[in-house]
Amino acid sequence: MMGTSPHVLVVGGAGFVGAAAVRALLAEGWRVTVMDPAPRGIPEGASPVTGSIEDADAIRAALRASQPDAVACFAAFGGSGGGLSRAAEADAERAFAVNVLGFRRLLAEIAAAGVKRVVWTSSTVVLGAATSEARVDEDAPRRPLGTYALTKTLAEDIAGFARRVHGLEIVGLRIPLMLGPGLWYDGAASWVKRLVADAAPGAAPEIVAPDVAFDAMHVGDLGRLVAQLLGGPAPPAPIYHVAGFTTDATECTRTMVQLVPGYAPRLRMETPATVFPLVSEARLVRDTGFAIRHDLAAVLRDMLDDIRRRQAA
């Protein structure tokens, strides 16, 4: 698709998921410009641009300055870091302003600039509550139950419109629970953060965790997938499920005990208000050949090593 050293504009590249994609793109030889409201702390090697998808002028300026071959978007309203769903419920106006209107504005400016390839992150929460134990594919009906899920559902429709009307080669990824080093915000993964942060011989914290199986993924694997989709042939589908691996709180706890002998966390299981379905990523694998490199043990080990490095610094 592109020549030597292609250039990508990463919108929202200072966050947990966006920064992982930036690192993967840099490792693949891309030149990377990051547009973010606060682009401090972005991976070394990327060029920062301050701007928000709520500001059309800022988007236009970033596109003119970077002249990208492709765009990746991870921007989402996160509030004070308590999780995307919680932030959207607390301030629905801002959630719609960023996740829906800002995203529409971004795609309009991308189309006007003549950029074709776009990869962005949706979420499996658009599917709503599970109706059975069977895995679901991308043809399953969307039944959003929360404000964040609704904004992502509308964003998917906006992306489909841009694909049909403006000819964008836009691909959305419905991502699962994202884990890995550098996870800083709370939300659905907060209990995993605590499980890892408290890990020490002799420690026996009580961990409140969901009593259901869930899909999860190392953030670095998602970064590799984004790089692959940006640089390879245009994928045929507008949206893909990303499953990563499937686990539960019991397996996570057992794995942490194996990594830290003498650690004895006590699980207190609770049923979440909404049980989301497990998803099938067969379409993604068929169309791209993508495979994860990190299983559960590798994810938890990376998170533990990251915490220990921070404590030693």
Disulfide bonds with the S-S distance in Angstrom:
none
